[in-house]
Amino acid sequence: MLVTVADEGSLTAAARRLGVPKSTVGRAVARLEQSLGVALLRRSGGTYTLTDPGQRLAVHAAPHVASLRDATLAIRGDSAEPHGTLRVTAPLDLGQTLLAPILPRYLARYPQVRVEIDLTSRFVDLVSERFDAAIRATGRPMPSTSLVARKLAPVEMRLFASPTYVARRGLPRDPDDLAFHDCVMPAFPNDRLTLTSERHSKTVVVAARLTGNDFLFIREAIVAGGGIGPLAWSAARDELEAGRLVRVLPDWCFRGGFLYLVYPPARPLAPKLAAFRDIVLAHAARLLVAPPSAP
């Protein structure tokens, strides 16, 4: 009942949602307080708010309560159809290139599900912030955590520039020439970029006159003529086809790790999350990885 109080914001609203008297909710929380020896509710002037220990307990208990509820419904045969609110966080560029194309299909298939997407470059704690899943990119193997990690696609970036920049400064003929060009780069810890071709790998110095932590910003800066920069094929595809971008050093690319879908473990997995996982795994490569015919 404490999780419901946290969700609803008051004993009265929690009791209404649970269909029980307010006194029943109050007694249940009081028994929990007595068992733990910690005050979970702050009572003031007839109103109740969660204390810090109460808030922490509710946050950590919520995923387990949801899993238990899903398991109970599964036993009763009521939860085969995905339902409820699915909360997902991802970087802004992946929201545009991966989530936006597949979510209408997901929602059309599962009409009892509502989706909340939080697009941010910060690291989100899925459990404490009550998210069901996240899309994350990492340049290394996913570190060992309590989260389940499903690999979606490699992060492979090519170099691009705008026609206006090329007209003004020309094109580099070799990766070493990047040191003499203006570059628009992600916020790397140093000014070096490792490029690979079919047979070679080369680490070069780049003149990053403009850096940013969001690839949609980097793309727009490149399109505006700010310099040469790396973009995933999925982010550059439309601009390339429209002639607003051109390939730079087409035999070389920058490999930046992998994309993962991560989520807290649960048995059984909530149907809404299992269905989301399946549709992301089915379409990620198609949306994010350049086909062999890509320019």
N, C-alpha and C positions, 0 to 999 in steps of 0.2 A: 504493500500500500504506500510505502514511502516514495517509491518511484513515481506512482501516480500523483501523489501530492506535489512532487517536484515538477512533473509535466504540466499539471493544471494550475499550480501557483497558490492553491489554498486547500484547506480541508473540505470546505463546502463544495468546491468544484470537483475535487477528487471523489467525494461521496456521491455526487450526482453522476459522475462518469461510471462509478462502480455499481451504482444502484443500491447503496446501503446508507443507513443513517450516518450523519456526521460523527456521532458519538462512537460508532463502530470503528471508523477510521482513527479517531483520536486514541481509543483504547489500544488498537493494534500497534500504533506508533509508540505509545507509552510502554507497552510490554517489550518492544524492541529496545527502547532506551534503558529499561531496567536490566535487560539481558546483557547489554553492552556496557552499561555503566557510563554512558555518554549522553548528553542532551542533544537530540536531533532536531527538535523544533524550538523556536524562540516564540514565546507567548507574550503578546503585548496588546492591551486594550481590546481583547476579544479577537485579535487577528493572530495568525500563525505564519512564521517564515522559517525556512530551513537555516540551521546553524551551519558553520563551515564544515564540521564533521558530518552533519546530515547531508549537505550538498555533495561532499566527496563520496559518501556511501551510495547515494542515489546515482551518481554518475557511473561508478564502477559496477553497480548492480544492474543498471538498465539493460545492457546487452544480454546478460544472463536471464533476466526476467523475460525479455523478448524471445530468447531462444526457448525458454521453458514454455512460454505461451504458444510458440509455433509448434513445439513438440506435442503439446497437449491437443492442439487443434488437428495435428496430423493423425494422432491416434483416433480421434473422433471422426476423421475423414473430412474435416471442414476446410483444410488449408491447402488443398491441391492447387487451387488457383492463387497466383501471386496477388497480394493485397497490401494496403498500408502505404506509408510514406518512405521512399527510398532517398537517402541523403548521400551525395557523392561529391568529392572535392577533386579538383584537377588544376593544372596550370591553364592559364587563359588560352594559349594557342591550341592546346589539346581539347579544350572545350569547343573550339570552333571546328577543328579538323576531324575530331573523332566522335565526341559526344553529340554534338548538334545533328550530324547526319543520321545517327542510329536511334536516338531517343524517340522521335516520332513513331518509328516502327515498333519500338518497345511499348510505348503507351497505347498504340492502336491494338496491339496483341493482348495487352493486359489492362483492361479498362478500370480495374479496381485499384490500380497503383497510381500514386502521385509522386512526382520526382522533384527534389530540390537539389540544384547544382550550385556549388560554391567554387568560383574560379579565383585562384590565388597563387602567388609564388611562394607563400610561406609554408613551412612544414606543419601539417595539421595532425594533432593527436586524435586519432579516430575514436578511441574509447572515451576519453574525457570530454570530447566535443560532440559525441553521439553521431558520428558519421558511419554509414554502412560500408563505404568503400572509397578508395582513392586511386587515381591514375598517377604514377610517379615515374620519373626518368632518373636513371643513375648511370654514371660512367663506369661503375664497377659492378660485380655481382651483388645482388641485393643482400645487405647485411642480415645476419641472423637476428630475428626478432620473433615476438609471439604472433605476428601477423602472417596470414597466408599470402604468398606472392605468386602470381601467375604471369609468366612472361608473355608479352603481347607482340612485340616487334623490336628489331634493332633500330637504334637511332643512327641514321646515316644522313649526313648533311653534305650538300654540294655548295660550291661558291657561286654567288650571283652578283651582278651589278646592274645598274640602270643604263639604258642607251645613252642618256645625257652624260653620265659619268664616263662611259666608254668613249664618247665623242670628245670629251674634254681631256681625259688622261690616257686613253688607250687601254689595251689589255695586257696583263702579264703573260709572258710566254713560258715561264718556269715558276714553281713555287717560291724560289728565292726572290723573285721580282716583287713579291707582296711587301717586302720591306720598304719599297719605294712608292707604295700606293696607300691612299687613305682607306682604312678598314672600319667596318661597323661590326663589333664583336659582342658575344655574350660576356658576362663579367667573369672571365677566367682569372685565376690567381696570378698569372704571369702573361707575358706578351708573346708566348710561343704557341704555335699551332702545328699539330702533327697530321699530315696529309698522307693518304695512301693511294696508290694506283694498283693496277693489276699485278705488278711485280715488285713494286718498290714502296718504301715508307720514308718520309722525310719530315723532319721537324724544322720549322722555319720561324723567323722573327716576323711579327706583323706590327704594323703601325696603327694600333687601335686608337683612332682619334675620337671614337664615339663607342661607348659600351652601354649595355642595358641588361636587365634581368628578365625581359619578356620578349619572346621571339616575334610576336606580332608588331611590337615597337621596332625591333630590328628590321623586320621586313619593310615596314613603311619608310624607315630611314634610308634603306637601300633603294627603294623605288623612287624616293625623292632626290636621289643623286648623292647621298652622303658618303658612299664608298662601296667597297667590296665586302661581302659578308656571307657567312654560312647560314643556310636554311634547309630544313627538311623538305623533301619533295612535296609532301602534302601541303605545306605552308606556301610553297612557291609556285605550285602547279598553275593556278588560275592566272597569276601575274605573268608567268612565262608564256602561256598560251595567248594572252592578250598583248604580248609584245612590250610589257612594261619592265620586264627583266630579261637578262641574257645570261647564259652560262659563262663562267670564268674557269679556266683550267679544266675543261670537261673530262679529262682523263684522271682527275684527282678528286678525292672526297675526304670528308672528315667523319670518322666513326666515333660517335659519342656515347656508347653504352647501349642500354636497353630500356624499353618502357615496360612497366609492370602494372597489373591490377592487384591491389592489396586490400585485404579485409580481415577483420578479426575472426578467429576460428570459432565455429559453432557446429554442433551436431544435434539435430539436422540443421543444415543451412536454411535460413529463411527463404521461402519460395521466391519472394521479390528479388532477393540478392542472387539466388541461383540462376534465375532467368536473366538477370542483368549480366552476370558473369558469362553466361553462355552466348549471349548476343554480342558482347564485346569481343570475346575470343573468336567468334565466327567472322567478324567484319574488320578487326583491327588491321590485319595485314593488307587487306584490299584498300583500306583508306590511307594507310600510313607508309607502306613500302612501295617504292617506285617500281613499276612493271619493267620488264626487259626492254620494251619499246620506248620507254620514257627518254626524252632528249637530255 
